Structures are given as C-alpha cells and as structure tokens.
Amino acid sequence: MLPPTDDDVPMTLDWQPLDTKDKLLEYLAEINAARERARVD
C-alpha cells in the first residue's frame, strides 16, 4: 500500500469528501445526533 498523498482526504459513506475542518465537524455532529436519536434509555 502506498503512503497517502497531499490530496487524500477522508470520505463519507456516500463518497462526499471531508476536505475542510467545517465539513468534518458537521459530519461528526450528524453522526452524534443520529446516535442520540437511536439511544434507548
């Protein structure tokens, strides 16, 4: 496996690039919100 290049970025499950800090934080907030909604007390 080759090392990452400068243009390698994480991707969402639907292949949206998380190429900025704001996009990454928004995606993580969506994940956390979904987890909270699915939480069973």
mmCIF file of the C-alpha atoms, coordinates in Angstrom:
data_MODEL
# 
_entry.id   MODEL 
# 
loop_
_atom_site.group_PDB 
_atom_site.id 
_atom_site.type_symbol 
_atom_site.label_atom_id 
_atom_site.label_alt_id 
_atom_site.label_comp_id 
_atom_site.label_asym_id 
_atom_site.label_entity_id 
_atom_site.label_seq_id 
_atom_site.pdbx_PDB_ins_code 
_atom_site.Cartn_x 
_atom_site.Cartn_y 
_atom_site.Cartn_z 
_atom_site.occupancy 
_atom_site.B_iso_or_equiv 
_atom_site.pdbx_formal_charge 
_atom_site.auth_seq_id 
_atom_site.auth_comp_id 
_atom_site.auth_asym_id 
_atom_site.auth_atom_id 
_atom_site.pdbx_PDB_model_num 
ATOM 1  C CA . MET A 1 1  ? 0.000   0.000  0.000  1.00 0.00 ? 1  MET A CA 1 
ATOM 2  C CA . LEU A 1 2  ? 1.302   3.426  -0.905 1.00 0.00 ? 2  LEU A CA 1 
ATOM 3  C CA . PRO A 1 3  ? 1.547   6.255  1.615  1.00 0.00 ? 3  PRO A CA 1 
ATOM 4  C CA . PRO A 1 4  ? -1.147  8.966  1.446  1.00 0.00 ? 4  PRO A CA 1 
ATOM 5  C CA . THR A 1 5  ? -0.692  11.884 -0.917 1.00 0.00 ? 5  THR A CA 1 
ATOM 6  C CA . ASP A 1 6  ? -1.374  15.542 -0.148 1.00 0.00 ? 6  ASP A CA 1 
ATOM 7  C CA . ASP A 1 7  ? -4.809  15.349 -1.773 1.00 0.00 ? 7  ASP A CA 1 
ATOM 8  C CA . ASP A 1 8  ? -6.010  12.297 0.193  1.00 0.00 ? 8  ASP A CA 1 
ATOM 9  C CA . VAL A 1 9  ? -8.947  13.174 2.439  1.00 0.00 ? 9  VAL A CA 1 
ATOM 10 C CA . PRO A 1 10 ? -11.451 11.139 4.449  1.00 0.00 ? 10 PRO A CA 1 
ATOM 11 C CA . MET A 1 11 ? -14.733 10.352 2.697  1.00 0.00 ? 11 MET A CA 1 
ATOM 12 C CA . THR A 1 12 ? -18.257 9.812  3.996  1.00 0.00 ? 12 THR A CA 1 
ATOM 13 C CA . LEU A 1 13 ? -20.056 6.554  3.296  1.00 0.00 ? 13 LEU A CA 1 
ATOM 14 C CA . ASP A 1 14 ? -21.741 8.238  0.309  1.00 0.00 ? 14 ASP A CA 1 
ATOM 15 C CA . TRP A 1 15 ? -18.346 9.399  -1.044 1.00 0.00 ? 15 TRP A CA 1 
ATOM 16 C CA . GLN A 1 16 ? -18.561 13.054 -0.025 1.00 0.00 ? 16 GLN A CA 1 
ATOM 17 C CA . PRO A 1 17 ? -15.082 14.420 0.693  1.00 0.00 ? 17 PRO A CA 1 
ATOM 18 C CA . LEU A 1 18 ? -14.423 15.748 4.166  1.00 0.00 ? 18 LEU A CA 1 
ATOM 19 C CA . ASP A 1 19 ? -11.801 18.168 2.913  1.00 0.00 ? 19 ASP A CA 1 
ATOM 20 C CA . THR A 1 20 ? -12.322 21.007 5.374  1.00 0.00 ? 20 THR A CA 1 
ATOM 21 C CA . LYS A 1 21 ? -12.493 21.201 9.130  1.00 0.00 ? 21 LYS A CA 1 
ATOM 22 C CA . ASP A 1 22 ? -16.073 22.529 8.942  1.00 0.00 ? 22 ASP A CA 1 
ATOM 23 C CA . LYS A 1 23 ? -17.240 19.614 6.771  1.00 0.00 ? 23 LYS A CA 1 
ATOM 24 C CA . LEU A 1 24 ? -15.651 17.127 9.154  1.00 0.00 ? 24 LEU A CA 1 
ATOM 25 C CA . LEU A 1 25 ? -17.193 18.714 12.246 1.00 0.00 ? 25 LEU A CA 1 
ATOM 26 C CA . GLU A 1 26 ? -20.622 18.862 10.576 1.00 0.00 ? 26 GLU A CA 1 
ATOM 27 C CA . TYR A 1 27 ? -20.389 15.181 9.626  1.00 0.00 ? 27 TYR A CA 1 
ATOM 28 C CA . LEU A 1 28 ? -19.387 14.190 13.156 1.00 0.00 ? 28 LEU A CA 1 
ATOM 29 C CA . ALA A 1 29 ? -22.268 16.245 14.570 1.00 0.00 ? 29 ALA A CA 1 
ATOM 30 C CA . GLU A 1 30 ? -24.676 14.368 12.271 1.00 0.00 ? 30 GLU A CA 1 
ATOM 31 C CA . ILE A 1 31 ? -23.290 11.036 13.462 1.00 0.00 ? 31 ILE A CA 1 
ATOM 32 C CA . ASN A 1 32 ? -23.598 12.056 17.119 1.00 0.00 ? 32 ASN A CA 1 
ATOM 33 C CA . ALA A 1 33 ? -27.168 13.301 16.579 1.00 0.00 ? 33 ALA A CA 1 
ATOM 34 C CA . ALA A 1 34 ? -28.142 10.009 14.941 1.00 0.00 ? 34 ALA A CA 1 
ATOM 35 C CA . ARG A 1 35 ? -26.610 8.094  17.845 1.00 0.00 ? 35 ARG A CA 1 
ATOM 36 C CA . GLU A 1 36 ? -28.579 10.156 20.341 1.00 0.00 ? 36 GLU A CA 1 
ATOM 37 C CA . ARG A 1 37 ? -31.826 9.599  18.424 1.00 0.00 ? 37 ARG A CA 1 
ATOM 38 C CA . ALA A 1 38 ? -31.184 5.837  18.360 1.00 0.00 ? 38 ALA A CA 1 
ATOM 39 C CA . ARG A 1 39 ? -30.329 5.695  22.034 1.00 0.00 ? 39 ARG A CA 1 
ATOM 40 C CA . VAL A 1 40 ? -32.682 3.617  24.151 1.00 0.00 ? 40 VAL A CA 1 
ATOM 41 C CA . ASP A 1 41 ? -32.960 4.520  27.816 1.00 0.00 ? 41 ASP A CA 1 
# 
